[in-house]
Amino acid sequence: MIRIAIADDQGLLRESLAVLLEQQEDFRVVGSAGDGVEACRMVHETDIDVLLLDIRMPLLDGLDVLKELKRNAFPGRVVMLTMYQDDLYLRKALSLGADGYLLKDSESETIISTIRQVSVGNRVLDRQVLDHVVQGYLHERGRSPGAVPELQNLTARELEVLTLIGSGLTNPEIRGQLYISEGTLKSHINAILRKTGARDRSAAIVLAFRAGLVTPS
């Protein structure tokens, strides 16, 4: 059983999420909070496996709540909720230890799948956010995939896969982020290697850095 708590200042959203999640046999909603201070109190008083945490909340925003939770070694997983495809929020949330990042208008299946994946230790980013961040990296560097000749024939999905490979994710982690099968992922990787002329995964990672899809950490 996955114990879930929801922290969001929109009461209707909290209620809607609770109804959706309670329909899953392996989910149990154990707490609800309408502001950041209440969220911190709830976490200290409740056994929680996954916390859905709004970024913008009164009294204490979600990023400050996340910082507090990590400082106090919160043992559960935290999935940030937001209405904004803002890569600054995303980078800050990930740097503070968020396990997932979802847009509030995500499909029900995406929300359910994300909770299950983060509960077993995977990190999951909303696909819309990932697309936005990839394009932002390219724009910051004044580049496009076509600016690196080897990448000009890649599809948008193949660019996503290459970005995740360059970020150091394993195949299971990439499948979890993109919600695709093992066979589909292998097809994408083979297409990337064939189209770019990369000999192996390491060469593909070099291309991802050259294109600005990934930055050194």
C-alpha positions as YAML, in Angstrom:
chain: A
units: angstrom
residues:
- id: 1
  name: MET
  ca: [0.00, 0.00, 0.00]
- id: 2
  name: ILE
  ca: [1.37, 3.43, -1.02]
- id: 3
  name: ARG
  ca: [0.47, 6.11, 1.51]
- id: 4
  name: ILE
  ca: [-0.04, 9.46, -0.21]
- id: 5
  name: ALA
  ca: [-0.49, 13.01, 1.09]
- id: 6
  name: ILE
  ca: [-1.52, 16.07, -0.93]
- id: 7
  name: ALA
  ca: [-0.37, 19.62, -0.21]
- id: 8
  name: ASP
  ca: [-2.01, 22.28, -2.39]
- id: 9
  name: ASP
  ca: [-3.80, 25.54, -1.67]
- id: 10
  name: GLN
  ca: [-6.64, 24.66, -4.06]
- id: 11
  name: GLY
  ca: [-9.19, 22.66, -2.08]
- id: 12
  name: LEU
  ca: [-11.01, 21.42, -5.17]
- id: 13
  name: LEU
  ca: [-7.78, 20.08, -6.65]
- id: 14
  name: ARG
  ca: [-6.93, 18.27, -3.40]
- id: 15
  name: GLU
  ca: [-10.38, 16.69, -3.30]
- id: 16
  name: SER
  ca: [-10.25, 15.68, -6.98]
- id: 17
  name: LEU
  ca: [-6.82, 14.12, -6.59]
- id: 18
  name: ALA
  ca: [-7.89, 12.28, -3.46]
- id: 19
  name: VAL
  ca: [-10.92, 10.79, -5.26]
- id: 20
  name: LEU
  ca: [-8.75, 9.74, -8.21]
- id: 21
  name: LEU
  ca: [-6.04, 8.17, -6.07]
- id: 22
  name: GLU
  ca: [-8.38, 6.36, -3.71]
- id: 23
  name: GLN
  ca: [-9.75, 4.45, -6.71]
- id: 24
  name: GLN
  ca: [-6.41, 2.64, -6.97]
- id: 25
  name: GLU
  ca: [-6.28, -0.51, -4.87]
- id: 26
  name: ASP
  ca: [-2.65, 0.07, -3.90]
- id: 27
  name: PHE
  ca: [-3.11, 3.75, -2.95]
- id: 28
  name: ARG
  ca: [-4.28, 5.29, 0.29]
- id: 29
  name: VAL
  ca: [-4.61, 9.05, 0.82]
- id: 30
  name: VAL
  ca: [-3.50, 9.69, 4.41]
- id: 31
  name: GLY
  ca: [-3.27, 13.47, 4.60]
- id: 32
  name: SER
  ca: [-4.18, 16.82, 3.05]
- id: 33
  name: ALA
  ca: [-2.78, 20.33, 3.60]
- id: 34
  name: GLY
  ca: [-3.70, 23.75, 2.22]
- id: 35
  name: ASP
  ca: [-0.51, 25.70, 2.95]
- id: 36
  name: GLY
  ca: [3.20, 25.13, 3.48]
- id: 37
  name: VAL
  ca: [3.17, 25.34, 7.27]
- id: 38
  name: GLU
  ca: [0.32, 22.85, 7.47]
- id: 39
  name: ALA
  ca: [2.19, 20.59, 5.04]
- id: 40
  name: CYS
  ca: [5.28, 20.51, 7.28]
- id: 41
  name: ARG
  ca: [3.12, 19.72, 10.30]
- id: 42
  name: MET
  ca: [1.29, 16.97, 8.41]
- id: 43
  name: VAL
  ca: [4.52, 15.32, 7.35]
- id: 44
  name: HIS
  ca: [5.82, 15.23, 10.91]
- id: 45
  name: GLU
  ca: [2.58, 13.71, 12.21]
- id: 46
  name: THR
  ca: [1.77, 11.22, 9.41]
- id: 47
  name: ASP
  ca: [3.50, 8.23, 7.84]
- id: 48
  name: ILE
  ca: [3.76, 9.17, 4.17]
- id: 49
  name: ASP
  ca: [5.34, 7.32, 1.27]
- id: 50
  name: VAL
  ca: [4.69, 9.93, -1.44]
- id: 51
  name: LEU
  ca: [3.91, 13.62, -0.93]
- id: 52
  name: LEU
  ca: [2.32, 15.58, -3.79]
- id: 53
  name: LEU
  ca: [3.55, 19.11, -3.10]
- id: 54
  name: ASP
  ca: [2.38, 22.29, -4.81]
- id: 55
  name: ILE
  ca: [5.17, 24.75, -5.58]
- id: 56
  name: ARG
  ca: [3.18, 27.92, -4.94]
- id: 57
  name: MET
  ca: [1.42, 27.89, -1.57]
- id: 58
  name: PRO
  ca: [0.67, 30.50, 1.11]
- id: 59
  name: LEU
  ca: [2.74, 30.92, 4.30]
- id: 60
  name: LEU
  ca: [5.53, 28.69, 3.01]
- id: 61
  name: ASP
  ca: [5.99, 27.78, -0.64]
- id: 62
  name: GLY
  ca: [6.59, 24.25, -1.85]
- id: 63
  name: LEU
  ca: [10.30, 24.69, -2.50]
- id: 64
  name: ASP
  ca: [10.85, 25.89, 1.06]
- id: 65
  name: VAL
  ca: [8.79, 22.96, 2.33]
- id: 66
  name: LEU
  ca: [10.91, 20.59, 0.24]
- id: 67
  name: LYS
  ca: [14.10, 22.12, 1.64]
- id: 68
  name: GLU
  ca: [12.78, 21.66, 5.17]
- id: 69
  name: LEU
  ca: [11.78, 18.05, 4.52]
- id: 70
  name: LYS
  ca: [15.17, 17.11, 3.12]
- id: 71
  name: ARG
  ca: [16.94, 18.88, 5.99]
- id: 72
  name: ASN
  ca: [14.96, 16.73, 8.40]
- id: 73
  name: ALA
  ca: [15.61, 13.53, 6.43]
- id: 74
  name: PHE
  ca: [12.00, 12.95, 5.35]
- id: 75
  name: PRO
  ca: [12.01, 9.25, 4.34]
- id: 76
  name: GLY
  ca: [9.25, 9.52, 1.74]
- id: 77
  name: ARG
  ca: [9.27, 10.67, -1.87]
- id: 78
  name: VAL
  ca: [8.24, 14.14, -3.02]
- id: 79
  name: VAL
  ca: [6.51, 14.96, -6.30]
- id: 80
  name: MET
  ca: [6.22, 18.67, -7.08]
- id: 81
  name: LEU
  ca: [2.96, 19.95, -8.60]
- id: 82
  name: THR
  ca: [2.87, 23.10, -10.70]
- id: 83
  name: MET
  ca: [0.92, 24.95, -13.36]
- id: 84
  name: TYR
  ca: [4.11, 26.33, -14.90]
- id: 85
  name: GLN
  ca: [6.60, 24.88, -17.39]
- id: 86
  name: ASP
  ca: [9.34, 26.93, -15.76]
- id: 87
  name: ASP
  ca: [12.77, 25.32, -15.93]
- id: 88
  name: LEU
  ca: [14.01, 27.53, -13.08]
- id: 89
  name: TYR
  ca: [11.43, 25.92, -10.79]
- id: 90
  name: LEU
  ca: [12.39, 22.52, -12.16]
- id: 91
  name: ARG
  ca: [16.12, 22.98, -11.63]
- id: 92
  name: LYS
  ca: [15.58, 24.31, -8.12]
- id: 93
  name: ALA
  ca: [13.24, 21.45, -7.21]
- id: 94
  name: LEU
  ca: [15.64, 18.81, -8.52]
- id: 95
  name: SER
  ca: [18.60, 20.43, -6.77]
- id: 96
  name: LEU
  ca: [16.64, 20.25, -3.51]
- id: 97
  name: GLY
  ca: [15.96, 16.55, -3.97]
- id: 98
  name: ALA
  ca: [12.49, 16.33, -5.57]
- id: 99
  name: ASP
  ca: [11.72, 12.86, -6.91]
- id: 100
  name: GLY
  ca: [9.13, 13.93, -9.47]
- id: 101
  name: TYR
  ca: [7.76, 16.99, -11.23]
- id: 102
  name: LEU
  ca: [4.22, 17.12, -12.63]
- id: 103
  name: LEU
  ca: [2.02, 19.71, -14.27]
- id: 104
  name: LYS
  ca: [-1.38, 19.98, -12.60]
- id: 105
  name: ASP
  ca: [-3.14, 19.32, -15.91]
- id: 106
  name: SER
  ca: [-1.34, 16.00, -16.41]
- id: 107
  name: GLU
  ca: [-3.44, 13.04, -17.46]
- id: 108
  name: SER
  ca: [-4.74, 10.85, -14.64]
- id: 109
  name: GLU
  ca: [-2.68, 7.91, -15.91]
- id: 110
  name: THR
  ca: [0.47, 10.04, -15.78]
- id: 111
  name: ILE
  ca: [-0.16, 11.06, -12.17]
- id: 112
  name: ILE
  ca: [-0.86, 7.48, -11.10]
- id: 113
  name: SER
  ca: [2.16, 6.10, -12.94]
- id: 114
  name: THR
  ca: [4.44, 8.80, -11.52]
- id: 115
  name: ILE
  ca: [3.41, 8.00, -7.95]
- id: 116
  name: ARG
  ca: [4.07, 4.30, -8.45]
- id: 117
  name: GLN
  ca: [7.45, 4.94, -10.04]
- id: 118
  name: VAL
  ca: [8.76, 7.40, -7.47]
- id: 119
  name: SER
  ca: [7.58, 5.11, -4.67]
- id: 120
  name: VAL
  ca: [10.14, 2.53, -5.82]
- id: 121
  name: GLY
  ca: [12.97, 5.01, -6.21]
- id: 122
  name: ASN
  ca: [12.67, 6.32, -9.77]
- id: 123
  name: ARG
  ca: [12.81, 10.00, -10.66]
- id: 124
  name: VAL
  ca: [10.07, 11.16, -13.03]
- id: 125
  name: LEU
  ca: [9.61, 14.41, -14.95]
- id: 126
  name: ASP
  ca: [6.44, 15.41, -16.76]
- id: 127
  name: ARG
  ca: [7.00, 14.95, -20.49]
- id: 128
  name: GLN
  ca: [5.68, 18.46, -21.28]
- id: 129
  name: VAL
  ca: [8.17, 19.94, -18.83]
- id: 130
  name: LEU
  ca: [11.02, 17.85, -20.24]
- id: 131
  name: ASP
  ca: [10.23, 19.02, -23.78]
- id: 132
  name: HIS
  ca: [10.19, 22.63, -22.59]
- id: 133
  name: VAL
  ca: [13.50, 22.33, -20.76]
- id: 134
  name: VAL
  ca: [15.23, 20.68, -23.71]
- id: 135
  name: GLN
  ca: [14.14, 23.49, -26.02]
- id: 136
  name: GLY
  ca: [15.24, 26.02, -23.39]
- id: 137
  name: TYR
  ca: [18.74, 24.59, -23.25]
- id: 138
  name: LEU
  ca: [19.00, 24.78, -27.02]
- id: 139
  name: HIS
  ca: [17.70, 28.36, -27.07]
- id: 140
  name: GLU
  ca: [20.13, 29.49, -24.34]
- id: 141
  name: ARG
  ca: [23.04, 28.34, -26.49]
- id: 142
  name: GLY
  ca: [21.65, 29.79, -29.71]
- id: 143
  name: ARG
  ca: [21.57, 26.29, -31.10]
- id: 144
  name: SER
  ca: [19.14, 23.94, -32.68]
- id: 145
  name: PRO
  ca: [19.53, 20.19, -33.27]
- id: 146
  name: GLY
  ca: [20.37, 21.04, -36.89]
- id: 147
  name: ALA
  ca: [23.36, 23.11, -35.74]
- id: 148
  name: VAL
  ca: [25.11, 19.83, -34.96]
- id: 149
  name: PRO
  ca: [25.01, 18.00, -38.32]
- id: 150
  name: GLU
  ca: [24.87, 14.55, -36.78]
- id: 151
  name: LEU
  ca: [21.60, 15.40, -35.01]
- id: 152
  name: GLN
  ca: [19.69, 17.05, -37.84]
- id: 153
  name: ASN
  ca: [17.79, 13.90, -38.83]
- id: 154
  name: LEU
  ca: [16.67, 12.92, -35.33]
- id: 155
  name: THR
  ca: [12.98, 13.04, -34.45]
- id: 156
  name: ALA
  ca: [11.73, 14.95, -31.40]
- id: 157
  name: ARG
  ca: [11.37, 11.71, -29.44]
- id: 158
  name: GLU
  ca: [14.88, 10.59, -30.42]
- id: 159
  name: LEU
  ca: [16.21, 13.94, -29.16]
- id: 160
  name: GLU
  ca: [14.41, 13.33, -25.86]
- id: 161
  name: VAL
  ca: [16.01, 9.89, -25.58]
- id: 162
  name: LEU
  ca: [19.44, 11.29, -26.44]
- id: 163
  name: THR
  ca: [19.03, 14.00, -23.80]
- id: 164
  name: LEU
  ca: [18.21, 11.43, -21.13]
- id: 165
  name: ILE
  ca: [21.11, 9.22, -22.20]
- id: 166
  name: GLY
  ca: [23.39, 12.24, -21.95]
- id: 167
  name: SER
  ca: [22.02, 12.94, -18.48]
- id: 168
  name: GLY
  ca: [23.26, 9.53, -17.36]
- id: 169
  name: LEU
  ca: [19.93, 7.75, -17.04]
- id: 170
  name: THR
  ca: [19.76, 3.99, -17.43]
- id: 171
  name: ASN
  ca: [17.38, 2.33, -19.88]
- id: 172
  name: PRO
  ca: [14.81, 1.45, -17.16]
- id: 173
  name: GLU
  ca: [14.91, 5.06, -15.92]
- id: 174
  name: ILE
  ca: [14.41, 6.40, -19.45]
- id: 175
  name: ARG
  ca: [11.49, 4.03, -20.05]
- id: 176
  name: GLY
  ca: [9.96, 5.22, -16.80]
- id: 177
  name: GLN
  ca: [10.25, 8.88, -17.77]
- id: 178
  name: LEU
  ca: [8.87, 8.46, -21.28]
- id: 179
  name: TYR
  ca: [6.34, 5.68, -20.57]
- id: 180
  name: ILE
  ca: [7.60, 3.47, -23.40]
- id: 181
  name: SER
  ca: [8.38, -0.22, -23.68]
- id: 182
  name: GLU
  ca: [11.84, -1.78, -23.68]
- id: 183
  name: GLY
  ca: [11.49, -2.65, -27.37]
- id: 184
  name: THR
  ca: [10.49, 0.89, -28.30]
- id: 185
  name: LEU
  ca: [13.41, 2.37, -26.37]
- id: 186
  name: LYS
  ca: [15.88, 0.01, -28.05]
- id: 187
  name: SER
  ca: [14.47, 1.04, -31.43]
- id: 188
  name: HIS
  ca: [15.00, 4.71, -30.58]
- id: 189
  name: ILE
  ca: [18.57, 4.09, -29.38]
- id: 190
  name: ASN
  ca: [19.41, 2.08, -32.51]
- id: 191
  name: ALA
  ca: [17.98, 4.88, -34.67]
- id: 192
  name: ILE
  ca: [20.05, 7.47, -32.79]
- id: 193
  name: LEU
  ca: [23.26, 5.49, -33.29]
- id: 194
  name: ARG
  ca: [22.47, 4.84, -36.95]
- id: 195
  name: LYS
  ca: [21.48, 8.41, -37.83]
- id: 196
  name: THR
  ca: [24.31, 10.09, -35.94]
- id: 197
  name: GLY
  ca: [27.03, 7.60, -36.79]
- id: 198
  name: ALA
  ca: [27.85, 7.24, -33.10]
- id: 199
  name: ARG
  ca: [29.66, 3.96, -32.41]
- id: 200
  name: ASP
  ca: [28.19, 3.45, -28.96]
- id: 201
  name: ARG
  ca: [26.36, 5.04, -26.04]
- id: 202
  name: SER
  ca: [29.44, 7.00, -24.94]
- id: 203
  name: ALA
  ca: [29.76, 8.62, -28.36]
- id: 204
  name: ALA
  ca: [26.08, 9.53, -28.25]
- id: 205
  name: ILE
  ca: [26.62, 11.23, -24.87]
- id: 206
  name: VAL
  ca: [29.38, 13.35, -26.41]
- id: 207
  name: LEU
  ca: [26.96, 14.45, -29.14]
- id: 208
  name: ALA
  ca: [24.36, 15.39, -26.51]
- id: 209
  name: PHE
  ca: [26.88, 17.71, -24.86]
- id: 210
  name: ARG
  ca: [28.02, 19.19, -28.17]
- id: 211
  name: ALA
  ca: [24.43, 20.03, -29.06]
- id: 212
  name: GLY
  ca: [23.81, 21.67, -25.68]
- id: 213
  name: LEU
  ca: [21.15, 19.11, -24.78]
- id: 214
  name: VAL
  ca: [23.08, 18.38, -21.59]
- id: 215
  name: THR
  ca: [25.33, 20.59, -19.49]
- id: 216
  name: PRO
  ca: [28.22, 19.38, -17.30]
- id: 217
  name: SER
  ca: [27.23, 18.95, -13.66]
...
